């Protein structure tokens, strides 16, 4: 029974799309294990698996537009971890790198980009904001080993007062256009 337990603890499997970070008695070893079956020292080494596939992260955040309107945004961020930097990310940040690095970076970059546009421009320039987020996030995170592949803006929400003001403006413009058309006929 002891031999079976010992033999079972001598091997580890790193799944496809993952890398294995070897930790020997609490010390993170440089380099990573690629996919497949690997030998490890039983009871001395542990293998922490890092997902290197594209991962989706949803972030809800608020920012201010150029015209000082509150913009509540829901974003879907697709990112991946560079396989060669898995060990340094785990060693320096830990397994919670998403909440420590990615989410705060998304909040910071979104606030910087949203401040460049008015609330109305934010709605019409979604693709520019999305492209700006990808570029800004990659500038911030690539050196660490995190790569943003795509950003989708799921939702922009504004305050009720702002939405009401926009609706009233649209109604007034339509009534003015209707009055001008009636004058011409």
Secondary structure, DSSP 8 states (H G I E B T S, - for coil): -HHHHHHHTTEEEE-TTEEEEEEETTEE-SS-B-SEEEE--TTTEEEEEEE-S-EEEEEEEEEE-TT--EEEEEEEEEEEE-GGGHHHHHHHT-TTHIIIIIHHHHHHHHHHHHTTS-HHHHHHTHHHHHHHHHHHHHHHHTTTTEEEEEEEEEEEEE-HHHHHHHHHHHHHHHHHHHHHHHHH-
